[in-house]
Amino acid sequence: MRYLVTGGAGFIGSAVIRQLISNTKYKVLNLDALTYAGNLSSLDAVAHHERYEFVQGDIRDAELVRGTIAGWRPDIIMHFAAESHVDRSIDGPAAFIETNIIGTFNLLSAALDYWRGLDTEGQRRFRFQHISTDEVYGSLGAEGLFTEKTPYAPNSPYSASKAASDHLVRAWGETYALPVITTNCSNNYGPYQFPEKLIPLMIINGLEGKPLPVYGTGMNVRDWLYVEDHADGLIQVSENAVPGSTYNLGGNAEHTNMEVVHALCESLDKITQGKGPHKDLITFVTDRPGHDARYAIDCSKIKTELGWTPTVSFGEGLEKTVHWYVNNKNWWQDIRQRKYAGERLGKVTA
């Protein structure tokens, strides 16, 4: 099969491409604009493989999208390309509207025209797989889990833009019969994650002896999913899901932000002996506007229907992640110097 992966130089997209090239015989074209969070070095392991190709391009460019799809003739479009950081959406929501909504519309429009031109077998095999987030569901109270039937209630410009793109994908499936699939995941973590996110930011700041900024009281809860587990689940969805399906993918690992930061501090203390205790670096900062209290995923549907379940425990995944950042300083030091130095984002208030 031939995969077109949008945003394949990003954190989750690159993990999927590495698995597709390493574990399957599929061909992959990576379409990525290489914005600040895109990093081709995350694909060094497969960059020269005969089944991998890269095109630099922006999904906001409708003609480029149309030409890329027509030229590559994919069986599967896996759509990751998105602006994805809540804090940046608070500071500058326009980019999120343009990429996440208009960009998705461009892809759907081009995919529909392409799909309509396929023969019967090609149409049967084709899938448009849209990768989204559990943040579209809003904020949970102390009890309960997000399911595939949870009503949408996005609270940030980021999650609102992803909710809009989810609705577009559903509409193209319902109105035009385009074979679409949507997945909504919990918080990912692991190697190659851009250091604006909580876990890599804490690890890198800790290694550099800088403050570890925790929003509010640190009691916000997230369900954590190791990125390689997520990539495996997404590939299983692409191979086996019925058009029109939606699936939630989570890690079954709920933790408060404070629990995560304390676990990271303990891991850093072990690895960098004599440089701790890192918990002394924890600094509480003003919470971000509209900070959702709790996310938690019920992923029983995908387990029942496709047999997928996460295999990496949070403790194991966190240890792997810390060791990776310790052993790959060149990867993130380049980002710190050229793209993002760890400054606070998302402080705008109403």
C-alpha positions as a LaTeX table, in Angstrom:
\begin{tabular}{lrrr}
\hline
Residue & $x$ (\AA) & $y$ (\AA) & $z$ (\AA) \\
\hline
Met1 & 0.00 & 0.00 & 0.00 \\
Arg2 & 0.98 & 3.60 & $-0.53$ \\
Tyr3 & 0.65 & 6.04 & 2.37 \\
Leu4 & 0.57 & 9.82 & 2.16 \\
Val5 & 1.39 & 11.18 & 5.62 \\
Thr6 & 0.80 & 14.88 & 6.19 \\
Gly7 & 2.87 & 16.41 & 8.98 \\
Gly8 & 5.22 & 13.45 & 8.97 \\
Ala9 & 8.14 & 15.48 & 10.33 \\
Gly10 & 6.19 & 16.17 & 13.51 \\
Phe11 & 6.26 & 14.19 & 16.74 \\
Ile12 & 3.52 & 11.60 & 16.14 \\
Gly13 & 3.73 & 11.59 & 12.35 \\
Ser14 & 7.45 & 10.78 & 12.40 \\
Ala15 & 6.84 & 7.91 & 14.83 \\
Val16 & 4.27 & 6.45 & 12.45 \\
Ile17 & 6.60 & 6.80 & 9.46 \\
Arg18 & 9.46 & 5.13 & 11.31 \\
Gln19 & 7.18 & 2.19 & 12.09 \\
Leu20 & 5.73 & 1.99 & 8.58 \\
Ile21 & 9.19 & 1.82 & 7.02 \\
Ser22 & 10.70 & $-0.48$ & 9.67 \\
Asn23 & 7.81 & $-2.90$ & 10.22 \\
Thr24 & 5.89 & $-3.05$ & 6.92 \\
Lys25 & 6.50 & $-3.16$ & 3.17 \\
Tyr26 & 4.38 & $-0.06$ & 2.52 \\
Lys27 & 5.61 & 3.00 & 0.63 \\
Val28 & 5.40 & 6.38 & 2.36 \\
Leu29 & 5.35 & 9.96 & 1.10 \\
Asn30 & 5.81 & 12.56 & 3.82 \\
Leu31 & 4.22 & 15.96 & 3.07 \\
Asp32 & 5.32 & 18.53 & 5.64 \\
Ala33 & 5.66 & 22.31 & 5.64 \\
Leu34 & 8.56 & 22.15 & 8.14 \\
Thr35 & 7.15 & 24.79 & 10.43 \\
Tyr36 & 8.86 & 25.37 & 13.77 \\
Ala37 & 7.78 & 21.96 & 15.15 \\
Gly38 & 8.71 & 19.94 & 12.04 \\
Asn39 & 12.10 & 18.27 & 12.23 \\
Leu40 & 13.45 & 16.01 & 9.50 \\
Ser41 & 16.19 & 14.77 & 11.83 \\
Ser42 & 13.44 & 12.78 & 13.59 \\
Leu43 & 13.39 & 10.67 & 10.41 \\
Asp44 & 17.15 & 10.17 & 9.97 \\
Ala45 & 16.73 & 6.43 & 10.52 \\
Val46 & 14.54 & 6.07 & 7.41 \\
Ala47 & 15.44 & 9.15 & 5.36 \\
His48 & 17.37 & 7.22 & 2.71 \\
His49 & 15.11 & 4.19 & 2.51 \\
Glu50 & 13.87 & 3.30 & $-0.95$ \\
Arg51 & 10.24 & 3.21 & 0.24 \\
Tyr52 & 10.31 & 6.70 & 1.75 \\
Glu53 & 9.95 & 10.06 & $-0.01$ \\
Phe54 & 9.63 & 13.61 & 1.28 \\
Val55 & 7.91 & 16.66 & $-0.21$ \\
Gln56 & 8.05 & 20.03 & 1.53 \\
Gly57 & 4.67 & 21.67 & 1.21 \\
Asp58 & 1.90 & 23.39 & 3.14 \\
Ile59 & $-1.62$ & 21.93 & 3.29 \\
Arg60 & $-2.92$ & 25.49 & 3.08 \\
Asp61 & $-1.74$ & 25.42 & $-0.56$ \\
Ala62 & $-4.71$ & 23.77 & $-2.27$ \\
Glu63 & $-2.98$ & 23.29 & $-5.63$ \\
Leu64 & 0.09 & 21.72 & $-4.07$ \\
Val65 & $-2.12$ & 19.36 & $-2.06$ \\
Arg66 & $-4.08$ & 18.39 & $-5.16$ \\
Gly67 & $-0.95$ & 17.79 & $-7.21$ \\
Thr68 & 0.75 & 15.78 & $-4.46$ \\
Ile69 & $-2.22$ & 13.45 & $-4.03$ \\
Ala70 & $-2.65$ & 13.00 & $-7.78$ \\
Gly71 & 1.06 & 12.32 & $-8.27$ \\
Trp72 & 1.57 & 9.91 & $-5.37$ \\
Arg73 & $-1.76$ & 8.04 & $-5.78$ \\
Pro74 & $-2.09$ & 6.96 & $-2.14$ \\
Asp75 & $-4.20$ & 4.13 & $-0.76$ \\
Ile76 & $-4.15$ & 5.76 & 2.68 \\
Ile77 & $-3.95$ & 9.44 & 3.60 \\
Met78 & $-2.93$ & 9.82 & 7.25 \\
His79 & $-3.56$ & 13.43 & 8.20 \\
Phe80 & $-1.40$ & 14.69 & 11.09 \\
Ala81 & $-0.47$ & 18.16 & 9.81 \\
Ala82 & $-1.73$ & 20.68 & 12.35 \\
Glu83 & $-0.84$ & 23.46 & 14.70 \\
Ser84 & $-1.03$ & 21.59 & 17.98 \\
His85 & 0.08 & 23.55 & 21.06 \\
Val86 & $-2.67$ & 25.05 & 23.23 \\
Asp87 & $-0.47$ & 27.84 & 24.56 \\
Arg88 & 0.46 & 28.99 & 21.06 \\
Ser89 & $-3.22$ & 28.97 & 20.08 \\
Ile90 & $-3.92$ & 31.41 & 22.91 \\
Asp91 & $-1.23$ & 33.78 & 21.67 \\
Gly92 & $-2.00$ & 33.42 & 17.94 \\
Pro93 & $-5.20$ & 31.56 & 16.98 \\
Ala94 & $-5.15$ & 32.58 & 13.30 \\
Ala95 & $-2.56$ & 29.96 & 12.31 \\
Phe96 & $-4.70$ & 27.27 & 13.93 \\
Ile97 & $-7.76$ & 28.28 & 11.91 \\
Glu98 & $-5.78$ & 28.43 & 8.68 \\
Thr99 & $-3.93$ & 25.12 & 9.03 \\
Asn100 & $-6.30$ & 22.95 & 11.05 \\
Ile101 & $-9.53$ & 23.99 & 9.34 \\
Ile102 & $-8.68$ & 25.39 & 5.90 \\
Gly103 & $-5.82$ & 22.92 & 5.45 \\
Thr104 & $-8.07$ & 19.98 & 6.31 \\
Phe105 & $-10.70$ & 21.28 & 3.90 \\
Asn106 & $-8.09$ & 21.42 & 1.14 \\
Leu107 & $-7.07$ & 17.83 & 1.82 \\
Leu108 & $-10.65$ & 16.58 & 1.91 \\
Ser109 & $-11.54$ & 18.35 & $-1.32$ \\
Ala110 & $-8.51$ & 16.98 & $-3.17$ \\
Ala111 & $-8.96$ & 13.51 & $-1.68$ \\
Leu112 & $-12.59$ & 13.39 & $-2.77$ \\
Asp113 & $-11.76$ & 14.28 & $-6.36$ \\
Tyr114 & $-8.94$ & 11.72 & $-6.37$ \\
Trp115 & $-11.11$ & 8.98 & $-4.83$ \\
Arg116 & $-13.89$ & 9.56 & $-7.34$ \\
Gly117 & $-11.40$ & 8.91 & $-10.14$ \\
Leu118 & $-10.23$ & 5.53 & $-8.82$ \\
Asp119 & $-11.46$ & 2.20 & $-10.11$ \\
Thr120 & $-13.77$ & 0.07 & $-7.95$ \\
Glu121 & $-10.94$ & $-1.75$ & $-6.18$ \\
Gly122 & $-9.03$ & 1.48 & $-5.58$ \\
Gln123 & $-12.11$ & 3.12 & $-4.05$ \\
Arg124 & $-12.68$ & 0.10 & $-1.82$ \\
Arg125 & $-9.11$ & 0.20 & $-0.53$ \\
Phe126 & $-8.79$ & 3.96 & $-0.02$ \\
Arg127 & $-9.00$ & 5.58 & 3.43 \\
Phe128 & $-8.75$ & 9.18 & 4.64 \\
Gln129 & $-7.54$ & 8.84 & 8.24 \\
His130 & $-7.76$ & 11.98 & 10.36 \\
Ile131 & $-5.74$ & 12.12 & 13.58 \\
Ser132 & $-7.25$ & 14.32 & 16.28 \\
Thr133 & $-7.20$ & 14.88 & 20.02 \\
Asp134 & $-9.27$ & 14.18 & 23.12 \\
Glu135 & $-9.23$ & 17.93 & 23.81 \\
Val136 & $-12.20$ & 18.34 & 21.46 \\
Tyr137 & $-14.36$ & 16.83 & 24.22 \\
Gly138 & $-13.59$ & 19.59 & 26.70 \\
Ser139 & $-12.93$ & 19.06 & 30.39 \\
Leu140 & $-13.99$ & 16.18 & 32.64 \\
Gly141 & $-14.89$ & 16.35 & 36.29 \\
Ala142 & $-13.41$ & 14.02 & 38.88 \\
Glu143 & $-15.25$ & 11.00 & 37.44 \\
Gly144 & $-16.00$ & 9.59 & 34.00 \\
Leu145 & $-14.15$ & 8.97 & 30.73 \\
Phe146 & $-14.30$ & 10.30 & 27.19 \\
Thr147 & $-15.93$ & 7.85 & 24.78 \\
Glu148 & $-16.51$ & 8.07 & 21.05 \\
Lys149 & $-20.02$ & 9.37 & 21.83 \\
Thr150 & $-18.96$ & 12.17 & 24.19 \\
Pro151 & $-20.36$ & 15.52 & 22.95 \\
Tyr152 & $-17.78$ & 17.99 & 21.71 \\
Ala153 & $-17.09$ & 20.97 & 23.99 \\
Pro154 & $-13.70$ & 22.47 & 23.04 \\
Asn155 & $-12.35$ & 25.18 & 25.34 \\
Ser156 & $-9.23$ & 26.51 & 23.59 \\
Pro157 & $-8.62$ & 27.92 & 20.12 \\
Tyr158 & $-6.54$ & 24.81 & 19.41 \\
Ser159 & $-9.21$ & 22.31 & 20.44 \\
Ala160 & $-11.92$ & 24.33 & 18.69 \\
Ser161 & $-9.95$ & 24.21 & 15.45 \\
Lys162 & $-9.46$ & 20.45 & 15.80 \\
Ala163 & $-13.15$ & 19.98 & 16.58 \\
Ala164 & $-13.99$ & 21.87 & 13.40 \\
Ser165 & $-11.66$ & 19.66 & 11.37 \\
Asp166 & $-13.22$ & 16.53 & 12.91 \\
His167 & $-16.65$ & 17.76 & 11.86 \\
Leu168 & $-15.45$ & 18.46 & 8.33 \\
Val169 & $-14.08$ & 14.93 & 8.04 \\
Arg170 & $-17.35$ & 13.45 & 9.28 \\
Ala171 & $-19.34$ & 15.62 & 6.87 \\
Trp172 & $-17.27$ & 14.52 & 3.86 \\
Gly173 & $-17.95$ & 10.93 & 4.88 \\
Glu174 & $-21.66$ & 11.42 & 5.37 \\
Thr175 & $-22.35$ & 13.75 & 2.43 \\
Tyr176 & $-19.94$ & 12.49 & $-0.21$ \\
Ala177 & $-19.34$ & 8.88 & 1.01 \\
Leu178 & $-15.57$ & 9.52 & 1.21 \\
Pro179 & $-14.12$ & 6.60 & 3.25 \\
Val180 & $-13.04$ & 8.51 & 6.36 \\
Ile181 & $-11.82$ & 7.44 & 9.80 \\
Thr182 & $-11.13$ & 9.68 & 12.80 \\
Thr183 & $-9.04$ & 8.91 & 15.88 \\
Asn184 & $-8.87$ & 11.00 & 19.04 \\
Cys185 & $-5.92$ & 10.44 & 21.34 \\
Ser186 & $-4.86$ & 11.37 & 24.84 \\
Asn187 & $-1.62$ & 13.20 & 25.65 \\
Asn188 & 1.35 & 11.66 & 23.83 \\
Tyr189 & 4.91 & 11.60 & 25.13 \\
Gly190 & 8.19 & 10.00 & 24.12 \\
Pro191 & 11.34 & 10.64 & 22.05 \\
Tyr192 & 11.48 & 13.45 & 19.49 \\
Gln193 & 8.73 & 15.57 & 21.09 \\
Phe194 & 9.15 & 19.31 & 20.57 \\
Pro195 & 10.26 & 20.84 & 23.89 \\
Glu196 & 7.33 & 23.22 & 24.33 \\
Lys197 & 5.29 & 20.29 & 25.72 \\
Leu198 & 5.23 & 19.46 & 29.43 \\
Ile199 & 7.40 & 16.34 & 29.62 \\
Pro200 & 10.29 & 17.34 & 27.31 \\
Leu201 & 10.27 & 20.89 & 28.71 \\
Met202 & 10.66 & 19.57 & 32.26 \\
Ile203 & 13.39 & 17.12 & 31.25 \\
Ile204 & 15.43 & 19.70 & 29.34 \\
Asn205 & 14.99 & 22.44 & 31.93 \\
Gly206 & 16.01 & 19.95 & 34.58 \\
Leu207 & 19.13 & 18.97 & 32.65 \\
Glu208 & 20.03 & 22.64 & 32.30 \\
Gly209 & 19.29 & 23.45 & 35.95 \\
Lys210 & 16.50 & 25.86 & 35.02 \\
Pro211 & 13.14 & 26.32 & 36.80 \\
Leu212 & 10.44 & 23.69 & 36.17 \\
Pro213 & 7.32 & 25.83 & 35.62 \\
Val214 & 4.07 & 24.18 & 36.75 \\
Tyr215 & 0.78 & 25.85 & 35.88 \\
Gly216 & $-1.57$ & 26.75 & 38.74 \\
Thr217 & $-1.61$ & 24.10 & 41.46 \\
Gly218 & $-0.40$ & 21.30 & 39.19 \\
Met219 & $-3.55$ & 19.29 & 39.85 \\
Asn220 & $-4.74$ & 19.14 & 36.23 \\
Val221 & $-5.05$ & 15.49 & 35.16 \\
Arg222 & $-4.03$ & 13.97 & 31.84 \\
Asp223 & $-4.07$ & 10.43 & 30.43 \\
Trp224 & $-0.60$ & 9.70 & 29.02 \\
Leu225 & 0.04 & 7.57 & 25.91 \\
Tyr226 & 3.53 & 6.52 & 24.79 \\
Val227 & 3.98 & 7.69 & 21.21 \\
Glu228 & 5.15 & 4.34 & 19.82 \\
Asp229 & 2.02 & 2.67 & 21.22 \\
His230 & $-0.07$ & 5.36 & 19.54 \\
Ala231 & 1.74 & 4.88 & 16.22 \\
Asp232 & 1.09 & 1.15 & 16.37 \\
Gly233 & $-2.60$ & 1.77 & 17.02 \\
Leu234 & $-2.90$ & 4.23 & 14.15 \\
Ile235 & $-1.37$ & 1.76 & 11.71 \\
Gln236 & $-3.77$ & $-0.94$ & 12.90 \\
Val237 & $-6.65$ & 1.48 & 12.31 \\
Ser238 & $-5.43$ & 2.26 & 8.80 \\
Glu239 & $-5.25$ & $-1.44$ & 7.97 \\
Asn240 & $-8.46$ & $-2.68$ & 9.56 \\
Ala241 & $-10.99$ & 0.05 & 10.39 \\
Val242 & $-14.29$ & 0.28 & 8.53 \\
Pro243 & $-15.01$ & 3.64 & 6.83 \\
Gly244 & $-16.99$ & 5.96 & 9.07 \\
Ser245 & $-15.37$ & 4.60 & 12.24 \\
Thr246 & $-14.11$ & 6.73 & 15.09 \\
Tyr247 & $-11.74$ & 5.46 & 17.78 \\
Asn248 & $-10.34$ & 6.86 & 21.00 \\
Leu249 & $-6.76$ & 5.88 & 21.84 \\
Gly250 & $-5.49$ & 6.38 & 25.37 \\
Gly251 & $-2.75$ & 5.12 & 27.63 \\
Asn252 & $-4.83$ & 4.13 & 30.68 \\
Ala253 & $-2.39$ & 6.27 & 32.66 \\
Glu254 & $-4.04$ & 9.19 & 34.46 \\
His255 & $-1.70$ & 11.44 & 36.42 \\
Thr256 & $-1.76$ & 14.98 & 37.71 \\
Asn257 & 0.84 & 17.32 & 36.28 \\
Met258 & 2.53 & 17.38 & 39.68 \\
Glu259 & 2.80 & 13.58 & 39.73 \\
Val260 & 4.40 & 13.68 & 36.29 \\
Val261 & 6.88 & 16.39 & 37.26 \\
His262 & 7.83 & 14.62 & 40.49 \\
Ala263 & 8.39 & 11.35 & 38.59 \\
Leu264 & 10.60 & 13.18 & 36.11 \\
Cys265 & 12.59 & 14.76 & 38.92 \\
Glu266 & 13.19 & 11.35 & 40.49 \\
Ser267 & 14.32 & 9.93 & 37.17 \\
Leu268 & 16.66 & 12.85 & 36.54 \\
Asp269 & 18.11 & 12.50 & 40.06 \\
Lys270 & 19.04 & 8.88 & 39.27 \\
Ile271 & 20.57 & 9.63 & 35.88 \\
Thr272 & 22.43 & 12.83 & 36.82 \\
Gln273 & 23.80 & 11.71 & 40.14 \\
Gly274 & 24.94 & 14.58 & 42.34 \\
Lys275 & 22.93 & 17.24 & 40.47 \\
Gly276 & 19.66 & 16.90 & 42.39 \\
Pro277 & 17.29 & 17.08 & 43.95 \\
His278 & 15.55 & 18.37 & 40.84 \\
Lys279 & 12.29 & 18.89 & 42.74 \\
Asp280 & 13.91 & 22.02 & 44.17 \\
Leu281 & 13.60 & 23.53 & 40.69 \\
Ile282 & 9.79 & 23.28 & 40.66 \\
Thr283 & 8.20 & 26.72 & 40.34 \\
Phe284 & 4.46 & 27.39 & 40.31 \\
Val285 & 3.36 & 29.92 & 37.69 \\
Thr286 & 0.07 & 31.58 & 36.81 \\
Asp287 & $-2.29$ & 29.09 & 35.20 \\
Arg288 & $-3.05$ & 29.41 & 31.52 \\
Pro289 & $-6.50$ & 30.72 & 30.51 \\
Gly290 & $-9.18$ & 28.03 & 30.13 \\
His291 & $-6.95$ & 25.23 & 31.40 \\
Asp292 & $-9.03$ & 22.01 & 31.22 \\
Ala293 & $-9.12$ & 20.19 & 34.55 \\
Arg294 & $-9.03$ & 16.56 & 33.45 \\
Tyr295 & $-8.85$ & 14.35 & 30.36 \\
Ala296 & $-9.29$ & 10.57 & 30.45 \\
Ile297 & $-9.93$ & 8.16 & 27.57 \\
Asp298 & $-12.07$ & 5.06 & 27.38 \\
Cys299 & $-10.35$ & 3.04 & 24.63 \\
Ser300 & $-12.42$ & $-0.12$ & 25.04 \\
Lys301 & $-13.91$ & 0.22 & 21.54 \\
Ile302 & $-10.59$ & $-0.09$ & 19.71 \\
Lys303 & $-9.54$ & $-2.92$ & 22.01 \\
Thr304 & $-12.73$ & $-4.84$ & 21.30 \\
Glu305 & $-12.93$ & $-4.19$ & 17.56 \\
Leu306 & $-9.27$ & $-4.10$ & 16.50 \\
Gly307 & $-7.42$ & $-5.72$ & 19.39 \\
Trp308 & $-5.24$ & $-2.70$ & 20.15 \\
Thr309 & $-4.20$ & $-1.79$ & 23.66 \\
Pro310 & $-1.19$ & 0.20 & 24.94 \\
Thr311 & 1.75 & $-2.00$ & 25.94 \\
Val312 & 4.20 & 0.50 & 27.48 \\
Ser313 & 3.44 & 1.44 & 31.09 \\
Phe314 & 3.77 & 5.07 & 32.10 \\
Gly315 & 6.73 & 4.34 & 34.34 \\
Glu316 & 8.56 & 2.43 & 31.60 \\
Gly317 & 7.72 & 5.04 & 28.98 \\
Leu318 & 8.88 & 7.89 & 31.18 \\
Glu319 & 12.22 & 6.19 & 31.84 \\
Lys320 & 12.72 & 5.59 & 28.11 \\
Thr321 & 11.85 & 9.20 & 27.38 \\
Val322 & 14.20 & 10.69 & 29.97 \\
His323 & 17.08 & 8.50 & 28.80 \\
Trp324 & 16.43 & 9.50 & 25.18 \\
Tyr325 & 16.65 & 13.23 & 25.93 \\
Val326 & 19.75 & 12.69 & 28.06 \\
Asn327 & 21.42 & 10.75 & 25.23 \\
Asn328 & 20.27 & 12.97 & 22.35 \\
Lys329 & 21.22 & 16.46 & 23.43 \\
Asn330 & 22.22 & 17.45 & 19.90 \\
Trp331 & 18.60 & 17.00 & 18.77 \\
Trp332 & 17.08 & 19.35 & 21.33 \\
Gln333 & 19.99 & 21.76 & 21.80 \\
Asp334 & 19.64 & 22.75 & 18.15 \\
Ile335 & 15.95 & 23.50 & 18.77 \\
Arg336 & 16.75 & 25.52 & 21.89 \\
Gln337 & 19.23 & 27.64 & 19.96 \\
Arg338 & 17.23 & 28.22 & 16.79 \\
Lys339 & 13.50 & 27.75 & 17.42 \\
Tyr340 & 12.36 & 27.69 & 21.05 \\
Ala341 & 14.39 & 28.56 & 24.13 \\
Gly342 & 11.79 & 27.42 & 26.67 \\
Glu343 & 10.02 & 30.75 & 27.14 \\
Arg344 & 6.50 & 30.92 & 28.61 \\
Leu345 & 3.67 & 30.91 & 26.05 \\
Gly346 & $-0.07$ & 31.42 & 26.35 \\
Lys347 & $-0.22$ & 34.15 & 28.99 \\
Val348 & $-2.88$ & 36.21 & 27.22 \\
Thr349 & $-5.96$ & 36.74 & 29.36 \\
Ala350 & $-9.45$ & 37.89 & 28.39 \\
\hline
\end{tabular}
